[in-house]
Amino acid sequence: MKNQEKSHKKANLQIKKAGFFILSFNFLILNSFSILPVMATTEEPVLSVVYSQENSNQWRGITDRLQTIGVKYCVIPLADVRSGADWGDRRVLFLPNVETLTPTQAIALEEWMSKGGRLIASGPVGSLSAPGVRQLLRSLLGGYWGFSLSETEQIKPTKTNISEWANQTELFGKVRGGVVIPNDIGSESPAVWNSKDNPAAVVTTERSTFMGWRWGTDTATEAGLDNAWLKATLNHYLTALPPSNRMKKVPGGSPNCSTTVAAAPRGQEAGSRGQGAGEQRSSSSPSSPPKTATAPISKPLPTVKPPSSQEAIDQLEQAVRLDVAPNSNEPIDNNQAIALQQELENLIGRVESANLAVSANAPNLGEVTSEAKQSSRHLDTYSSQSLKEQPTQLASTKLGALGMSKEQALAQVKVIAKNFPLLIAQKNYALARQQWLKAKTTLWQQFPVDQRLAQPEIRAVWLDRGTIVRAGSKAGLAQIFDRLAQAGINTVFFETVNAGYTIYPSQVAKEQNPLIRGWDPLADAVKLAHERDMELHAWVWTFAAGNQRHNQILNLNPDYPGPVLAAHPDWANYDNLGNMIPVGQTKPFFDPANPEVRQYLLKLYEEIVTRYNVDGLQLDYIRYPFQDPLAGRTYGYGKAARAQFQQLTGVDPINISPNQPDLWQKWTTFRTQQVDSFVAQLSQQLRQKRPNLILSVAVFPLPELERIQKIQQNWETWATQGDVDLIVPMTYALDTPRFQRLAQPWIASKQLGSTLLVPGIRLLSLPTIGAFDQLQLVRDLPVSGYALFAAENFNNDLQKLFSSTQGRIQSTTSEPIPHRQPFQTAAIRYTALQREWKFVFQNDQLQRPAQTILDFNNQAEVLGSALNQLAASPNPSKLLVARASLTRFQSQFRVLMRQELKSNSYQVKVWENRIVTIERLLRYGERRLRL
């Protein structure tokens, strides 16, 4: 190592003496894809390449391509990375086809890049990592891997603003890869797929380039195209630096430079231990790398303890920097400006919508009306200022100052939103950022968090096994239900089957959870919920049969598959390498094609819904485990599935691959149908026993094609066939804009039939007011409620907030729940909507023809009467009248709101959404009428 350091110092000294004139001249006369001659001159690597267990079987293809290019590189064993220094001191880092990073590694990468490091990545980077890790990587990479394409597609240049460095002919050709979803801010797409809507194939930022295919694998693309992209990207980042900085190292990075994987055996061992990243089979790499690089470790080594999920996300929350740095004067491009302004305007809309809901139901409308008029005049005063004067005035504004009313604060925030583009046009980027952040903080302070504003809606929470175990008794459980009831929660998903154990003493299942002895929590939970006018739905794991993490809690062997599979090993499912638990995951799965498995689960769930008076059953893990066929990682090869598929096609599925598209599609369809048919069979069987049972499913909000390829979960089919009542997508995000991007496509979907959709909100690491912001978005969209994950994160601040804004009203009648009383819910929500219209129309200055207002009010009253009659005595004829009235009213609503749309477009859209919600409740109610 000392000799190596001496040679490095000598090489650097030679460069300083010779200067960079020769280097620049050489670069100009070489073709645009040539690697900078600095590497040939100094023999010193400027590139580090990351090795992991996940790309070990592709390593030969990766290194062959690097050698073809002639680039010198260092090897970074991923499992050795514990800090920013461990990413090395080379200016550019290449991360090929690595799907699992730990929180520590992701945070270290962010630190390394903040010191000037540049990142090139390929494949589904971080897609198997924890949610917080994926969030951070999305920020560092400028986007994320969306989904794999089912076929080879042509990469072509984007039509607009293509970067000069990425416009060479050699960069475009046929590739089998995936769609990269760019961030709204700071990302560009120099190359797109030649398919519908031209989704991004490559995403770039100033600090990173993300290629949407597995670099170094022959099944993805030919070596020439791979090499062209790496050379072009590497040159781009190196030539973007001033000549004096091109050979400078990343400050604080380790100078060590191993050029082979075999030189770092410790990393290999830690990789199979600490990251959950195991080896994978890839048909693209027929030659294997040295055994020192790929030999798996059969037993976890005890020296390193990976962080828990709670610790991991907490670390990331502290490490992820704001999208908007307060004092930065870095340029804000047009796309960033539009995204920031849109986010601010949407937040203004949500705050005003929440305050309108409170004001419209205030006991003294005259007083509120006076304040609203004052607010309108105040905004007019600010808006009349000249554009030239406003930036100076805004810079000295103290938003949310003591004594400033809510209306005044909102008025000033609107001025900031209006003038945000002007500040950017004047290149006053630092002030623009400061004003934006102040406005966002002020807006969060203007939410009416101390007054009730919620209408009847599904307010569900997952009550997890850990919280049940900690409760320890009926008395402890009663305290939890008291808190939830006070907070207005009306539906509890009670974890009843977890990791193969039941929470109750079962006559069907092999074993009750060992942490609960001599107690039946399910019986107590049903009683406690019903005493508080809450519904209790049994939440069950379906095809996931065990859990390594639960084994740790019980001090069991990590490989223990759970009590059911231990008793019936033939029921197990396997991946294509013969593993019951997929590499990098923690749960074994049942084989859904096995008739004995299906009968066991049907009998178990029938026991739950007939022995206990539960109101519903929620299916979780109603899918196969995650796979990626293009990476050679597939699942579903249980004994029964293989036999059945072979009988159907004459082919054992273990012998086919995605390279055989017809057979592979049949295999994918076969597995998907196993899940579909089980849901249909279960729905039919349970509804015969309990006609009023509510059946819900917790599902992934991935695009349909990607979801079927990865986990064989086609929940649109279950919805359209009426097999389930509630779809609960796990739309978990740490901020409202990302939550909206996840949830809105499914809320707007036309493929759900009469099934209701209830978005999931994850409370872990979500600020209290951030959770409220996501709730307000749900209330402004055409949806009937939400589900909170999970009770263990339901803290005192949330308890206080929810009690104030949606808590129980002391009355003789209980509030209806949409999935139980859809017609009553529709009627009450419509009455609240009428109050909002009347409140706004009384206080705005828009002139409307008297006849238009009269016609609108008359039709509104007709609809209200029809909905009230339907709610009081539901029958098909009254439903028909209500739906016809709603259709007529919707057309008049659009006419009346044309003027309002110009001045208050967000609120008009919210009203339209709430009318759509009423329409969906009627459609769902029609199905309930047939029961």
Protein Blocks (a to p, Z undefined) as FASTA:
>chain_A
ZZmmmmmmmmmmmmmmnopmlmmmmmmmpcfkbccfklmmnopafbdcdddfklmmmmmm
mmmmmmmnopacddddfklpmbfklnojafbdcdehiabdcfklmmmmmmmmmnopacdd
edjehklmcfklmmmmmmmnopacfbdcfbdcdddddfbhpafklmcfklgccddddddd
ddfehpacfbccddehiiafbdcdfkbccdfbdehiaklpcfklmmmmmmmmmmmmmmmp
cfklmmpccehiafbdcfbfklmmmlmmmmmmmnopacdddfklmbacdfklmoccfbdc
fkbccddfklmmmmmmmmpccfbdfklcbdcdfklmmmmmmmmmmmmmmmmmmmmmmmmm
pfblmlmmmmmmmmmmmmmmmmmpcfklmmmmmmmpcghiahiafklmmmmmmmmmmmmm
mmmmnopmklmmmmmmmmmmmmmmmpcfkbcfbdcddddddddfklmmmnopaklmmmmm
mmmmmnopabdcddfbgghiafbdcfkbmbdcfkbghiafklmmmmmmmmnopacddddd
fklmbdfklmmmnopafklgbjklmmmmmlpccdfkopabaghiabdcddfklmklmmmm
mmmmmmmmmmpccfbdcdehiacddddfknopaehiafklmmmmmmmnopafklgcfklm
mlmmmmmmmmmmmmmmmmmmmmmmmmmmmmmbccdddddfbdfklmmmmnopafklmmmn
opafbdcddfdcfbfklmmmmmmmmmmpcklojaccdddddfehpafklmmmmmmmmmmp
ccfbdcdddfklmcfklmmmmmmmmpccddfbdcddfklmmmlmmmmmmmmmmmmmmmmm
mmmcbdcdfklmmmmmmmmmmmmmmmmmmmmmgcfklmmmmmmmmmmmmmmmmmmmmmmm
mmmmmlmmmmmmmmmmmmmmmmmmmmmmmZZ
